[in-house]
């Protein structure tokens, strides 16, 4: 089974993903880190050098590569849902990690991760643009304010 974690930047896809994978005995893949490794540059550098459209195309290529994997939890990039055709490539369960915008902002402020999109827009603006897309993609939804409760909620909904 492939589990794809979707949600806004700062929603906990990497943190929760590692924990969920451990609970299930699956491998965890952080899609952004995988892209950085295979592209040999940071997400920020990709955005600066090639722009967001190039990054989104690379993201799609990466999803195609992941389609042959099994027993994995994949923490996607926050914008993977911007292309509705990616849903076809995400053959498995899409788990939406919902987090209030004020919590997302606090997490991003406390993080050392550079978020290129936050240079020109707010988290609330980005969420407003994406909220219907998260609804379109999700098979499962869980609030991720408390990590233990979120993991348990996902396992319950998966029947594990």
Secondary structure, DSSP 8 states (H G I E B T S, - for coil): -EEEEE-STTS-HHHHHHHHHHHHT-EEEEHHHHHHHHHTS-HHHHHHHT-HHHHHHHHHHHHHHHTT--SEEEE--TTGGGSTTHHHH--SEEEEEE--HHHHHHHHHH-----GGGGTS-HHHHHHHHHHHHHHH-SEEEE-SSHHHHHHHHHHHHT-
